[in-house]
Amino acid sequence: MRVLITGGTNGMGKGLARALASDKGSHEIIILCRSKERGLSTIEELEVLGHNHKISFVECDLMKLKDVKRAVNKIKATYDYLDAVFINAGVGYAPKRLVSEDGMMAHFQVNYLSQFILTLNVLDLLEESKAGGRIVFNATRTGKINWDDLQLDHKWSYEEGIHQSMVAKRMFLNKLDKIYNQREKKVSFIGFEISKIVWTNQINIIPFYMKVMSRIMKLFGSFISIDTCGSILLPLFIEEWEASLKRSGSFITWKKGQFEKLEEEDFVLDDVNQNRLWDISLDLSKDEVTRQVSQRLHDLDQA
Ligand SMILES: NC(=O)c1ccc[n+]([C@@H]2O[C@H](COP(=O)([O-])OP(=O)(O)OC[C@H]3O[C@@H](n4cnc5c(N)ncnc54)[C@H](OP(=O)(O)O)[C@@H]3O)[C@@H](O)[C@H]2O)c1
């Protein structure tokens, strides 16, 4: 499988990359990352895990819209198909509200908007997959959309920033599933929530008192490693297409050794809310090519 992973240089994304690199199947791993150094060191780390895997990286700081557009062009110039994408990269803990050069709050832009643009622009590559294109969105079940303050100008917290982007991803994948459901060239869209806390690079970033709390919680088994997380995620990326299609549109988790469907909230499933967020996202993307992709999907939806 040829798998594109956003945020594959650390945490859950690296866990999946390690699982793919260790798997017996022949996989191609493409890491989307914001630094050449981290890209190269991740490739080095993955290469010792297995054989017959092609591993590469595409540089892209998701905090910059111009980088996203450049990365999309690079991906499209290099590959004629993709089998799977893990929409995962994210800003987690932040001591203060960070604003990008595009004028957006970091959590909104990195965790959601940039990956909205990326996703729309690689759908045609996934449609070309012979194994069956699929996108897994890393998401959690809490959160809401602050329609009047999407950038959290008035009341910011990093938790609110993370949670809002999770809900946005769930709305997005659900709308994509509805559009693709009626299509011949299907792609599956799956929301996944990890049911335990993963011991990721976040531990190195959080304040001292949180580090102490985390170490205590670790003693009580509250955390799993990135490798355990990767082995949980792996089947979603390599399973037969029919199995993946059956999951499409669902929000799932992993409990007691199996994937389990989570009840999705009505406001996430609501067409009006989904279309509202989509239109806002398109405007914020300020990209004619992405708008054209959206128009193509819209026409198919109406057909
Ligand atoms: N940890 C958990 O228990 C947990 C649970 C549920 C959901 N999540 C979600 O999982 C996702 C990954 O989190 P994690 O815990 O694995 O965190 P992590 O270890 O900090 O990894 C985050 C990944 O995202 C990348 N990233 C961050 N900002 C970026 C940017 N501007 N451009 C490109 N890449 C960027 C990081 O790159 P660098 O290596 O360059 O920093 C890293 O590869 C997040 O969306 C998080 O909310 C985590």
The ligand as an SDF file (V2000), in Angstrom:
LIG
                    3D

 48 52  0  0  0  0  0  0  0  0999 V2000
   -1.6250   11.5200   22.0990 N   0  0  0  0  0  0  0  0  0  0  0  0
   -2.8720   11.1520   22.2740 C   0  0  0  0  0  0  0  0  0  0  0  0
   -3.2180   10.4470   23.2300 O   0  0  0  0  0  0  0  0  0  0  0  0
   -3.9260   11.5640   21.2890 C   0  0  0  0  0  0  0  0  0  0  0  0
   -5.2210   11.0880   21.4730 C   0  0  0  0  0  0  0  0  0  0  0  0
   -6.1910   11.4160   20.5480 C   0  0  0  0  0  0  0  0  0  0  0  0
   -5.8750   12.2270   19.4700 C   0  0  0  0  0  0  0  0  0  0  0  0
   -4.6180   12.7100   19.3370 N   0  0  0  0  0  0  0  0  0  0  0  0
   -4.3460   13.5310   18.1590 C   0  0  0  0  0  0  0  0  0  0  0  0
   -3.3480   12.9050   17.3790 O   0  0  0  0  0  0  0  0  0  0  0  0
   -2.6800   13.8540   16.5670 C   0  0  0  0  0  0  0  0  0  0  0  0
   -1.1900   13.6340   16.7450 C   0  0  0  0  0  0  0  0  0  0  0  0
   -0.8730   13.9310   18.0920 O   0  0  0  0  0  0  0  0  0  0  0  0
    0.2940   13.2210   18.8820 P   0  0  0  0  0  0  0  0  0  0  0  0
   -0.1660   13.0510   20.2740 O   0  0  0  0  0  0  0  0  0  0  0  0
    0.8010   12.0820   18.1090 O   0  0  0  0  0  0  0  0  0  0  0  0
    1.3290   14.4390   18.9100 O   0  0  0  0  0  0  0  0  0  0  0  0
    2.8570   14.6070   18.5610 P   0  0  0  0  0  0  0  0  0  0  0  0
    3.6680   13.4760   19.0580 O   0  0  0  0  0  0  0  0  0  0  0  0
    3.1940   15.9820   19.0030 O   0  0  0  0  0  0  0  0  0  0  0  0
    2.8540   14.5410   16.9590 O   0  0  0  0  0  0  0  0  0  0  0  0
    2.2760   15.5570   16.2010 C   0  0  0  0  0  0  0  0  0  0  0  0
    2.7220   15.3990   14.7610 C   0  0  0  0  0  0  0  0  0  0  0  0
    2.1540   16.4890   14.0100 O   0  0  0  0  0  0  0  0  0  0  0  0
    3.2220   17.2000   13.3700 C   0  0  0  0  0  0  0  0  0  0  0  0
    2.9580   18.6290   13.2290 N   0  0  0  0  0  0  0  0  0  0  0  0
    2.6540   19.5220   14.1970 C   0  0  0  0  0  0  0  0  0  0  0  0
    2.5730   20.7540   13.6840 N   0  0  0  0  0  0  0  0  0  0  0  0
    2.8280   20.6410   12.3520 C   0  0  0  0  0  0  0  0  0  0  0  0
    2.9160   21.5660   11.2770 C   0  0  0  0  0  0  0  0  0  0  0  0
    2.7570   22.8920   11.4670 N   0  0  0  0  0  0  0  0  0  0  0  0
    3.1900   21.1080   10.0450 N   0  0  0  0  0  0  0  0  0  0  0  0
    3.4070   19.7790    9.8260 C   0  0  0  0  0  0  0  0  0  0  0  0
    3.3530   18.8570   10.8060 N   0  0  0  0  0  0  0  0  0  0  0  0
    3.0770   19.2890   12.0560 C   0  0  0  0  0  0  0  0  0  0  0  0
    4.4240   16.9750   14.2840 C   0  0  0  0  0  0  0  0  0  0  0  0
    5.6130   17.2850   13.6070 O   0  0  0  0  0  0  0  0  0  0  0  0
    7.0150   17.5030   14.3970 P   0  0  0  0  0  0  0  0  0  0  0  0
    7.6050   16.1320   14.5740 O   0  0  0  0  0  0  0  0  0  0  0  0
    7.7820   18.3750   13.4760 O   0  0  0  0  0  0  0  0  0  0  0  0
    6.6820   18.1530   15.7040 O   0  0  0  0  0  0  0  0  0  0  0  0
    4.2540   15.5130   14.6300 C   0  0  0  0  0  0  0  0  0  0  0  0
    4.7120   14.6900   13.5960 O   0  0  0  0  0  0  0  0  0  0  0  0
   -3.1510   15.2210   17.0340 C   0  0  0  0  0  0  0  0  0  0  0  0
   -4.1220   15.6960   16.1440 O   0  0  0  0  0  0  0  0  0  0  0  0
   -3.7530   14.9130   18.4000 C   0  0  0  0  0  0  0  0  0  0  0  0
   -4.7380   15.8580   18.7770 O   0  0  0  0  0  0  0  0  0  0  0  0
   -3.6260   12.3790   20.2050 C   0  0  0  0  0  0  0  0  0  0  0  0
  1  2  1  0
  2  3  2  0
  2  4  1  0
  4  5  1  0
  4 48  2  0
  5  6  2  0
  6  7  1  0
  7  8  2  0
  8  9  1  0
  8 48  1  0
  9 10  1  0
  9 46  1  0
 10 11  1  0
 11 12  1  0
 11 44  1  0
 12 13  1  0
 13 14  1  0
 14 15  2  0
 14 16  1  0
 14 17  1  0
 17 18  1  0
 18 19  2  0
 18 20  1  0
 18 21  1  0
 21 22  1  0
 22 23  1  0
 23 24  1  0
 23 42  1  0
 24 25  1  0
 25 26  1  0
 25 36  1  0
 26 27  1  0
 26 35  1  0
 27 28  2  0
 28 29  1  0
 29 30  1  0
 29 35  2  0
 30 31  1  0
 30 32  2  0
 32 33  1  0
 33 34  2  0
 34 35  1  0
 36 37  1  0
 36 42  1  0
 37 38  1  0
 38 39  2  0
 38 40  1  0
 38 41  1  0
 42 43  1  0
 44 45  1  0
 44 46  1  0
 46 47  1  0
M  CHG  2   8   1  16  -1
M  END
$$$$
